[in-house]
Amino acid sequence: MIHKLKKEILQALKKDKNNISITFVGSVNKKKINDISDIDVVVICKKLTKKYYFNQIESVKKLDEKLYKPKFKQLYINDTFGPLKYNTNGNLVIHLMIYDLESHKKHVVESPFTCLDWNLYNSSHGPNLRDIFPVFNLQLLDFKTARRNINDYRFEFKERKLSYRKYQFLSNSDYVQVKKYKKITEIEILEFMFHILKFSIINLYKFVRNKNVIIKSTDVFKNINEFEKFEPLFNKLDRSKSDLSKLDIDKVISEFYDFLNFFDDYLLSLEKEMKKNCFYFVRHSETNLNDGSFLGIGRNPGVASSMNKKNLTSLESIEVSNYFSSPMQRAIDTVEQITTKYTISKLIQEINYGQAEGLNLTELEKAYPKIKKAWDNGKDASFPDGENTSDVLVRVQKFLSKNKNNVPFMAFTHQVVIRVALSNAFGININQSHFLNIKHEYPYKFYFDENLVRSAIPRKDIYSIFHNE
């Protein structure tokens, strides 16, 4: 039944050429109809208009009743964004979530937990969601700033209401997402507790292990040992194992608050470790030779002007124990606007462009066509008589290994150095690092987490890096 339903939903939505990508996410990817709560469909379109939006809803509503009756009484389209469930009264619920490219990007930035989960599924039509606009990986900051973070959960649980969002069209082409709340019943409160327990721990596992995997409900507590003591509460709230109507709700709420407080303390301990082990890479101030030509170690200009006052204040306010600088004059000029006490390290100097120094990309292609061809084929070709990005990465890793005990520190360096450091932290092929947009005078924050180097950059800034926004 599920296979046929998905096929028909897909056919109905594929008819509109405005749809770029169609992906079935969540429980609908299970084989048995009894195992699903609803059919979650994520649609990415080119342009979101009122007329288009309601046409999509109507097209799905026209599914042949023979596909779902008599198993289900009727079809219900849930067009809200959030955890509300409508699979009551024998309805077959299709949760239709439609985004244009911009609203999808905004959703990824604001809801990385949800979107990381979506990244696990392959699309049924068009590019995968992870290829359109990826989450990359979770950050500690997400647990405080993202939608559906533990503080959001705590507030909604206390107020006995769930938040959700819904489109409001101001005209055919203008829309906003309006945030609304729905009061929940006692049984729904218990279900909400289960939801919070399950996904808080799953998201924490994904962060701690730096993995994005599908975790079964039965395996939730196998992955984060510190939380095993809450497994009895989890099982108690699992409606497949327990009769929720027979629970002592006051006792369960008390146990649940124990979980929330434990989770807060656990995050706080991770945050303290991060603060102790953080470091910053800062690209030097602009020079007159930042003109689109390859500026490496072959030319050595100083900065064109003093640092922007706002940027200077921002960098001065960051408390660090040590400062480092590339030996290039532009990096030295930048660090000396903040301090005269710093250590020079050649390991963080700019890439050696060799014979390409001073050329622009067009000139490089003409003079060294084989290099450009190798890049186009995904190879990490070296610049003529110079380095490649892998060489820079080796240098950066040596620098970090050497200075792991000098945290917190700030290092004034260059574009390619920061590009490879970011690519390595986000698990991106460094052959693609030249697409990253690195600002001058911005503190790119990282921290050591055992054998990992993690990013601690606010998510909104991450996407200005990876998408040149």
N, C-alpha and C positions, 0 to 999 in steps of 0.2 A: 504493500500500500504506500509506504513512504517513497519508494523509488518512483512510482507512477505520479504521486502528488508533486514531488520535486520536478519531475520532467514537465508536467503540465504548467506549473508555476513559471518555470524557466521559459517555456515556449511563449507564455502570455507576455512576459516582460521583455523578451528578446525582440519582439516585434517593433518596439520603439527604438529607433536608431540613436536617440538621445542617451540611451543607457550604455555606459562604458564598461561596467563590470557588475556581475551578479554573483554573490557568494552566499551559500547556505552555511550558517555557523551554529555552534552549540549542539544541543542534544538531537537535532534533526539528522545528524550524521550517524546516529545509531540505526541498527537494522530493524528493530521492533517498534511498532507504533505505540505500544504501551510504555516504552522507555522515554518518550519525549514529553516535554511540557508544552511546547508549542513549536511552530516552524519559524525559525529566525532567518530572515532574508535581508542581506545588506546590498543595496543598490547604489552604485556611484554613477551619477549622470553628468552630462556636459553643462546643462543649464537647468536650474530648478525654477519652474514657474507654477503658478496655481493650477492652470489648465493641465499641464503635464502631470503634476502630482496626483490630482484626483482621477486622471485617466488611468494611471498605474493602479490605483486602488480598485477602480471599477473593472479593470481587465482581470485582476486576480479574483474578484468577487464572482466572475462569470465561470469559474471552474465547474466542470461537469459534476453534478451532485453524486453521480454513481461512483466517483472516486473516493468519497468519504462517508456516504450513507450505506447501511444503517449504523455503522460504527459511531458516527457523530451526528448530532441532531442538525446542526447548521454550521455555516462558515462564519467566523468572526475575524475582521481585520483589525489588528492592534497597530495603530500608526503613531504611538507614543514612543518616546525615548526614555528608557529606564527599566527598573526591575518589576514593574507591575505585571501581574499575571491575570489572564482572563479565561483560563481554561477551566471554567466552571459550567455547570448546567449542560454538560455533554457537548460543548462547542469544540470545533476544530479551529484553533487559533493560528492565524498566520501573522507573525510579527514583522511588518514591512517597514524597514528603516532605509530611508532614501536621503542621500546627501549629494550635493554637487561637490566639485573638487575642493572649493574653498571651505565649505562647512565640514567636509571630511578631514581636511588638514587641521581645522580648529578642534574637531573632536579628538583626533589623535593627541594633540597637545594637551587637551584638558582631561581626557579619559584614557591614559595609557594602559591602565589595567584591562579595561574592556578590549581595547584595540590590539593589545599584545595577544590576547586570547584569539581574536579574529585572525591574526597573522598565521595561526596554525593551520588554517583551512585553505585549500586550493579553490579558486573560483570555478564556477560552472560556465561562465561566459566572460571573456575579456581578461585583462591582467589581474593578478592576485593583489589583494589589498596591501600586502607587505611590499609589493613592488611599486604601487602607486604612491604610498606615503608610509614608510615603515616606522615602527616604534623604536627600533634598535634594541634597547634593553631597558629594564627598570632601573630607576635611581632611588636612593634613599629619600631624596626630596619629594618624590612622587607620593610617598606615604603621608605627607603633610599637605601637599598642594593640589593633588589631582582630585577630580571628582571621585566619589565613592572611597575617599580615604577614611581612616578610622575615626576621625573627628566628625565627619559627615554622618557616618553610621551612628556614632554615639548620640548626636543631636536628634536624628530622626527616630532612633529607638526611644529616647527619653520623651519626645513629643508624640510618640505613637502615630507617626505619619511617614509616608514614603514620598520622596520627591520624584518627579518625572518631568519631561519636557515635551512640548508639542509645537508644531509649526503654527504660526499665525501669519496669514498673508495680508499684507497691507495694500497690495495691488497684485496684478498678475505676475509681475517680475520682482516685487519686493517682499521680503519675509523676515520674520524674527523667530527665534526659539523662545517660547515663554515657559518659565519654570512654574510648576504647580505642585500641590501637595494633595495626597489622599489619606484620609484617616483609615487606620487599619484595625481589624478585629483582634480579639485575644488570640485566636488560632493563627491569624496572619502575623501577629507579633512573634509567636513561637517559630513560625516559618522564616521570618526575617532574621531571627537569632541564628538559625541554622545557616542561612545564606551568608551572614557576616562571618561566622566561625569558619565556614568552608573556604570562602574566597580570600579572607584575610590571610589565612595560613598558606593557601596555594600561592598567592601573590608574594608572600614573604619567602617561600621556597624558591620561586623563580628569581627573586632578587638575590638571595644569599648564594644560591648555586650558579647564578648567572646563566640560567637555562630557560628556554621557553618550551614547555612540554605539556601534554594533556595528562592530568592526574585524576584518577578515579576517586570517587568518594571513599571507597574502601582503603585507599592508600594515602589519604591526606596526612595522617599522623606518623607514617613511616618515614617521612622526609625531614621533618623538623622535630627532633627528639625532645627539645625543651618544652614542647607543647603537648606532649603525650598525656599529661595529667588532665587535659580537657577532652580527651576522647570519650569518656563516659557521658559527658554533657552533650557532645556531638551526636552520639548514638541515641540519646534520649530525645533529641530534637529532630532526628531523621524520621519522617513520617512513614518511610518504608519499613522501619523497624519498631516504631513506637506509636501508640495511640495518643496523639497530642491532647485530646480532650480530657484525658485522665491525669495529666501532669499537674503538679502543684506549682502554679505559675509564679508565686512569690519566691519559692525556693529556687526555681530555675533562673529567675531574674537575678537573684543574689549570686548564683554561680556564674551567670553570664557577665556580671559586672567584674567578677574576679578575673575573667578572661580579658576583658577590655583593659583593666588596669595592668595585667601582666603584659599584654601586648604593647601598651604605652611604654612600660619600663624597658621592654626588650628593644624597642626602637630607640629609646633614649640612650641605652648602652651602645648601640651601633653608631649613633650620632656622636657620642663622646669619642669613640675610636676614630671616626672620620676626622673630627676636628684636630685630634692629636697627630694625624698622619697625612694632612693635606699639603698640597703644594700648588703653585700657580705658574703657568707659562704665559708670558706677555709678549706680544709682538711689538717691536720697537716703533717709535714715532715715524711718521712719513718722512721720506727724503725726496729730493727733486728728481731722483732716478727711479722712483716707483711710478713708472710711466707705461707699464705694459711690457717692457723689455725684461729679459732674464737678469735679475740682480742677485748675484751670489757672493762669492768671496773674491772674484776677480776685480771688482771695483769696491771702493771703500768710502762712500760718502757719509757725512754726518747728517743729522736730522735737519729738516728744512726750517723748523720753527719750534718754539717751546711747546710743551705738552698742553693740550686742551685742559683748562682749569678744572672742569668737572671730572675729567678722567684722572688728573693728578690727585685731586681730593679723594677720589674713589680708591686709587691705588695706595695712597698714604694711610688710609683708614684700615687697611688690611694688616692685621698683626701677624708678622712672621719673625722667625729667629735669624734667618740667613737670606742673603741676596746673592744671585749669580748673574753673570752676563756673558754673552758671546763676546769674543775678542773684536768683533766688527765695530767700527766707530759709531754706527747708528744705534747699536744696542747700548754701548757705553754712554753715549749722550743721553739716552733715555733713562737708564738706571741712575745716573748722576743727578737727575732732577729730583730724585727721592732720597738717595743716600750716597755717601762716599765710601761706605764699607761694603764691599762686594768682592766676590771671587770670580775670576775669569775662567771659563772652560771652553776649550775648542770643540768639545763634544756637542755643544749646542749652537755651533755656528751654522750659517746657512749652507744649503746644498752647494756643492761645487759644480757649476754649470760648464766648466771646461771651456771648449772653443765656442760654446753657445752664449757665453757671457755677453750681454749687450744686445743680442738679437731678440726680435720678437718671434712669435710662433710662426707667422707666415714666412719669415726669413729662414727660420730653422728648417721648415718643411722643404724649402727650395735647396738649401745648402746640404741638408742631411735627410733625404727622403726615407732612407731605411729605418731611421729612428722613429719617425712618425708612423711608418707602416707597422713597426713592431708594437708601438703603443696601441694602435688601432686593433691589433690582434691580441691585446690583453697582456703583452709581455712588459716586464719592468726593465726596459732598455736604459742603459747609461747614457748620459750626455757625452758628447765627444770629448775624450780625455778628462772626463769628470765622473760624478757619482750617479747612482740611481736612488730611488726612494728607499730601497732595502738597505743600502749603505747608511742612509740617514737614520733609519730605524735602529740599526745596530748601535750607532753612536748614542742615540737617545736612550736606549735601554741600558747602555753602559753608564751613562750619566745618572740615570735614576737608581740603578743598583748601587752606584758609588755613594749616592747622597740620600739613601733611604733613611739614615739616622740623623739627617740634618733638617728634618721637617719640624715645623712648617717653614717652607722657603718659597721665594719668588724668583723666577729665572726669566731674564729679558733675552729674547731670542728672535726667531724668524718664522716666516710663513710656512715653509716646508717642514720645519721641525715640529711645529704645532699641528700641521696637517697629519703627519704620520703618527704623532702621539694620540690624536683624536681617533684616527682610523683604528689604531691598535686597541684603544679603550672600548670602541663600539663594535669591534669585530668585523670591520669593513676591510675589504681588499685594498691594500695601500696603493695598488695600481690605479685605483679610482680616486686617490686622495687629492688630485689636482682639481677636482670639482668643488672642493670645500672652500668656503668664503671665510677668510681669517681677518678679523678687524685689527687695526692698529690700536695699541694702548688698552686692550680689553683683557681682564684677568681670567684666563681659562683655568677653571679650578678642577683639580684631580685629587685623588688620595690613594694611598697604598692600603690594600685590603689583603693581607697575607701575600699570596703570590700574584695577585691581580692588581692592575692599575685601573681604577674606576673614574668615570667622569662625575663631577658634582656641579655641572652647569645647569642652571634653570632651563626647563624644557622649552620654553618659548625662545630662548637664545640658541638652543640646539638647532632648531629648525631654520634660524637665520644663517647658521653655518652650513647646513646641508642642502639648503634650497635657495641660497642667495637672495633672501627676502629682506 
